[in-house]
Amino acid sequence: MSFHVDIVTPESVVWSGDATFLVARTVEGEIGILTDHEPLMAALATGVVVVEADDERITVGTHGGFLQVVDNQVTLLTDRAEMSEDRGQALEAAYRLRDELEEEVG
């Protein structure tokens, strides 16, 4: 059984598809999502989102935003996101995205 995931920034949809498991870093710690998860709204922290979908693992570095779970639909609305090859690269990307945003804001 699976659930649908959308990872979205103000500029684009970074990834969209069905997943069997998702891990994200919130301001209160890491959270794992499986099918039929309770409804949830959480603030995202700078970190890595890992999505397991069929035979692939998607890793995305994110900075800020929110995660919402409702009726087997998970939406991550994040300020910035970047797909990466692995967790280490995704974490580096997340902190680089944070630093770039801080420079832009001043």
The 8 nearest C-alpha neighbors of each residue, nearest first, counted from 0:
[[1, 34, 19, 2, 18, 33, 35, 17],
 [2, 0, 19, 18, 34, 17, 3, 71],
 [1, 3, 71, 17, 18, 34, 72, 19],
 [2, 4, 17, 72, 16, 73, 18, 71],
 [5, 3, 73, 16, 15, 74, 17, 72],
 [4, 6, 15, 74, 14, 7, 75, 73],
 [7, 5, 75, 14, 13, 12, 74, 76],
 [6, 8, 12, 76, 13, 11, 75, 5],
 [7, 9, 77, 10, 11, 78, 76, 79],
 [8, 10, 11, 78, 7, 77, 79, 76],
 [11, 9, 8, 12, 7, 79, 13, 78],
 [12, 10, 8, 13, 7, 9, 6, 14],
 [11, 13, 7, 14, 6, 8, 15, 5],
 [12, 14, 6, 7, 11, 8, 15, 80],
 [15, 13, 6, 12, 5, 16, 7, 4],
 [16, 14, 5, 4, 6, 12, 13, 17],
 [17, 15, 4, 3, 18, 5, 14, 52],
 [16, 18, 3, 2, 4, 1, 52, 19],
 [19, 17, 52, 1, 2, 51, 20, 3],
 [18, 20, 1, 52, 51, 33, 2, 34],
 [21, 19, 33, 51, 18, 32, 50, 22],
 [22, 20, 50, 32, 49, 31, 51, 23],
 [21, 23, 31, 49, 30, 48, 32, 50],
 [24, 22, 48, 30, 29, 47, 25, 21],
 [23, 25, 29, 28, 44, 46, 43, 30],
 [26, 24, 43, 44, 28, 27, 42, 29],
 [25, 27, 44, 28, 43, 42, 24, 41],
 [26, 28, 25, 29, 24, 42, 44, 41],
 [29, 27, 25, 26, 24, 30, 44, 23],
 [30, 28, 24, 23, 25, 22, 31, 27],
 [29, 31, 23, 22, 24, 28, 32, 25],
 [32, 30, 22, 21, 23, 33, 29, 20],
 [31, 33, 21, 20, 36, 22, 30, 34],
 [32, 34, 20, 36, 19, 35, 31, 21],
 [33, 35, 36, 2, 1, 71, 0, 19],
 [36, 34, 71, 33, 37, 70, 2, 32],
 [37, 35, 34, 33, 32, 38, 71, 68],
 [36, 38, 39, 35, 68, 69, 70, 71],
 [39, 37, 69, 68, 36, 40, 70, 67],
 [40, 38, 68, 67, 37, 41, 69, 66],
 [39, 41, 67, 66, 68, 65, 42, 38],
 [42, 40, 66, 65, 43, 25, 39, 67],
 [41, 43, 65, 25, 26, 64, 66, 44],
 [44, 42, 25, 65, 64, 63, 26, 24],
 [43, 45, 25, 26, 63, 24, 46, 62],
 [46, 44, 62, 61, 63, 93, 43, 94],
 [47, 45, 61, 93, 90, 24, 60, 44],
 [46, 48, 60, 59, 90, 89, 61, 23],
 [47, 49, 23, 59, 22, 58, 60, 50],
 [50, 48, 58, 22, 21, 57, 47, 59],
 [51, 49, 21, 57, 56, 20, 52, 18],
 [52, 50, 56, 20, 18, 19, 55, 21],
 [51, 53, 18, 55, 19, 54, 56, 17],
 [54, 52, 55, 51, 18, 19, 17, 56],
 [55, 53, 52, 56, 51, 18, 57, 19],
 [56, 54, 52, 53, 51, 57, 50, 18],
 [55, 57, 51, 50, 52, 58, 49, 54],
 [56, 58, 50, 49, 51, 55, 59, 82],
 [59, 57, 49, 83, 48, 82, 85, 86],
 [58, 60, 82, 48, 81, 89, 47, 83],
 [59, 61, 89, 93, 47, 81, 92, 80],
 [62, 60, 80, 93, 46, 45, 79, 47],
 [61, 63, 45, 79, 93, 97, 78, 44],
 [64, 62, 43, 44, 77, 78, 45, 61],
 [63, 65, 77, 43, 76, 78, 42, 62],
 [64, 66, 42, 43, 76, 41, 75, 77],
 [67, 65, 75, 41, 40, 74, 42, 76],
 [66, 68, 40, 74, 39, 73, 75, 69],
 [67, 69, 73, 39, 38, 72, 40, 74],
 [70, 68, 38, 72, 71, 67, 73, 39],
 [69, 71, 72, 68, 35, 38, 36, 37],
 [72, 70, 2, 69, 35, 34, 3, 73],
 [71, 73, 3, 69, 70, 68, 2, 4],
 [74, 72, 68, 4, 67, 3, 5, 71],
 [73, 75, 5, 67, 66, 4, 6, 76],
 [76, 74, 66, 6, 65, 77, 7, 5],
 [77, 75, 7, 65, 64, 8, 6, 74],
 [76, 78, 64, 8, 79, 63, 75, 7],
 [77, 79, 63, 8, 64, 62, 9, 76],
 [78, 80, 62, 77, 61, 8, 96, 81],
 [81, 79, 61, 60, 59, 62, 77, 8],
 [80, 82, 60, 59, 83, 92, 61, 79],
 [83, 81, 59, 58, 60, 80, 89, 84],
 [84, 82, 89, 58, 85, 59, 88, 81],
 [83, 85, 88, 58, 82, 86, 89, 57],
 [84, 86, 88, 87, 83, 58, 89, 57],
 [85, 87, 89, 88, 90, 58, 47, 84],
 [88, 86, 90, 89, 85, 91, 84, 83],
 [89, 87, 91, 90, 85, 86, 83, 92],
 [88, 90, 60, 92, 86, 83, 87, 91],
 [89, 91, 93, 87, 92, 88, 60, 47],
 [90, 92, 88, 94, 89, 93, 95, 87],
 [93, 91, 89, 95, 90, 60, 94, 96],
 [94, 92, 60, 61, 90, 96, 91, 95],
 [93, 95, 97, 96, 91, 92, 98, 90],
 [94, 96, 92, 98, 97, 93, 99, 91],
 [97, 95, 99, 93, 94, 98, 92, 100],
 [96, 98, 94, 100, 95, 99, 62, 101],
 [97, 99, 95, 101, 100, 96, 94, 102],
 [100, 98, 96, 102, 101, 97, 95, 103],
 [99, 101, 103, 97, 102, 98, 96, 104],
 [100, 102, 98, 104, 99, 103, 105, 97],
 [103, 101, 105, 99, 100, 104, 98, 97],
 [104, 102, 100, 105, 101, 99, 98, 97],
 [105, 103, 101, 102, 100, 99, 98, 97],
 [104, 102, 103, 101, 100, 99, 98, 97]]
